Amino acid sequence: MYVTSGNSGWRRINGDSLLRPLLDEVEDVLRLQEDYLSQLSICVGTDSEVRTAYTKFATVIVFLREGAGGFMFLRKSARKGRVGLKERMIQEVSTSIEVAYELAPLLKKYGIPMEVHADINPDPRYLSSAAFKEAMGYIKGMGFTFKAKPDAFASSSCADRFV
């Protein structure tokens, strides 16, 4: 079972909750960034952390404006119980794909590219590499651009700060 804060759980980085459905908020952002649309890209990523009795997740939607900075939306959730590493990595990817799938038609309408970032290291020396092939296949199989460490900043750097 997942627990989120607020109606949809999504908020701005300053802590303000998104009061309307996610797609409405994202479309407003796209309209406000009209001058940057050709330089705008979106990255979705999730990171997690295991605690004693639960696992915390943080998912971000990062809006990048080439040469003009960026900003993001954030959603936190938690799952009761401990989750094994591989299962947790796939859950992170699954959560990111759900968000990307929801955003895809809107971003296509505006011609905005999107990447799904996985907090997984492809190097076999790292434990997370056990889920690399499955994660890459899952993301690419859903039709999204896949990024893993060290290029997966949405999950590895942005979402990581909030778990």
C-alpha positions in Angstrom: 0.0 0.0 0.0 1.2 3.4 -0.9 0.6 6.6 1.1 1.0 10.0 -0.4 0.6 13.5 1.0 -2.2 15.8 -0.2 -4.8 15.1 -2.9 -2.5 13.9 -5.6 0.6 14.1 -3.5 2.4 16.4 -6.1 3.9 19.6 -5.0 6.3 22.2 -6.1 9.9 22.3 -4.8 9.0 25.1 -2.4 6.4 22.8 -0.7 3.2 24.2 -2.2 0.8 21.5 -3.1 -0.5 21.2 -6.7 -4.2 21.9 -6.3 -5.3 20.8 -9.7 -4.7 17.5 -11.6 -1.1 17.0 -12.6 -1.8 17.3 -16.3 -3.5 20.7 -15.9 -0.5 21.9 -13.8 2.0 20.6 -16.4 0.1 22.2 -19.3 0.1 25.5 -17.4 3.8 25.2 -17.1 4.1 24.5 -20.8 2.0 27.6 -21.7 4.1 29.8 -19.3 7.3 28.5 -20.9 6.1 29.1 -24.4 9.3 31.1 -25.3 11.4 28.1 -24.2 9.4 25.2 -25.7 12.0 24.4 -28.3 14.6 24.3 -25.5 12.5 22.5 -23.0 12.9 18.8 -22.0 11.3 16.8 -19.2 12.9 14.0 -17.1 11.0 11.7 -14.8 12.8 9.8 -12.1 12.2 8.0 -8.8 14.5 7.1 -5.9 13.8 5.2 -2.7 15.2 4.4 0.7 14.5 1.5 3.0 13.7 2.2 6.6 13.0 -0.3 9.4 9.3 -0.7 8.9 8.7 0.9 5.5 10.3 2.0 2.2 10.1 5.7 1.2 9.9 6.8 -2.5 10.3 10.2 -4.1 9.3 10.9 -7.7 10.2 14.0 -9.6 9.3 15.6 -12.9 12.2 17.9 -13.9 11.6 20.7 -16.4 14.9 21.7 -18.0 15.2 24.9 -20.1 18.5 24.7 -22.1 20.7 27.5 -20.9 17.9 28.9 -18.7 17.8 26.6 -15.6 15.0 24.3 -14.6 12.5 23.4 -11.9 10.6 20.4 -10.8 7.4 18.9 -9.3 7.8 16.3 -6.5 5.7 13.5 -5.0 6.6 11.4 -1.9 5.1 8.1 -0.9 5.8 5.2 1.4 5.3 1.4 1.2 4.9 -0.6 4.4 7.5 -3.2 4.9 11.0 -3.7 3.6 11.5 -4.4 -0.1 14.5 -6.2 -1.6 16.9 -4.3 -3.7 15.9 -5.6 -7.2 12.2 -5.3 -6.4 12.8 -1.8 -5.1 14.7 -0.8 -8.3 11.9 -2.1 -10.5 9.3 -0.4 -8.3 11.2 2.9 -8.8 11.2 2.4 -12.6 7.5 1.3 -12.6 6.5 4.5 -10.6 8.5 6.7 -13.1 6.9 4.9 -16.1 3.4 5.5 -14.7 4.1 9.2 -14.5 5.7 9.3 -17.9 2.8 7.4 -19.4 0.4 10.0 -18.0 2.4 12.9 -19.3 3.3 11.4 -22.7 0.2 12.6 -24.7 0.5 16.1 -23.4 4.2 16.4 -24.1 3.7 14.9 -27.6 1.1 17.6 -28.3 3.7 20.3 -27.4 6.6 18.5 -29.0 8.5 18.2 -25.7 11.0 15.3 -25.4 11.0 13.2 -22.2 13.4 10.9 -20.6 12.9 8.3 -17.8 15.8 8.1 -15.4 16.6 5.0 -13.4 18.7 5.2 -10.3 20.6 2.0 -11.4 24.3 1.6 -12.0 25.1 -0.5 -15.1 28.5 -1.4 -13.6 28.3 -5.0 -12.3 30.4 -4.0 -9.3 27.3 -2.2 -7.8 24.3 -4.1 -6.4 21.8 -2.1 -8.3 23.1 -3.4 -11.6 21.1 -6.6 -10.9 18.0 -4.7 -12.2 19.7 -2.9 -15.1 18.6 -5.1 -18.0 15.0 -5.4 -16.7 14.8 -1.6 -16.1 16.2 -0.7 -19.5 13.9 -3.2 -21.2 10.9 -2.0 -19.3 11.5 1.7 -20.0 12.5 1.2 -23.7 9.6 -1.3 -24.2 7.2 1.4 -23.1 8.6 3.7 -25.7 10.6 6.1 -23.5 14.2 7.3 -23.6 16.2 5.5 -20.9 18.9 7.0 -18.8 20.9 5.2 -16.1 23.7 6.3 -13.8 25.7 8.5 -14.2 23.3 10.3 -16.6 20.1 9.7 -14.6 20.2 13.0 -12.6 16.4 13.2 -12.1 16.5 10.0 -9.9 20.1 10.0 -8.7 20.3 13.7 -7.7 16.9 15.3 -7.7 14.6 12.6 -6.2 17.5 11.4 -4.0 17.3 14.7 -2.0 13.7 14.0 -1.0 13.6 10.4 0.2 
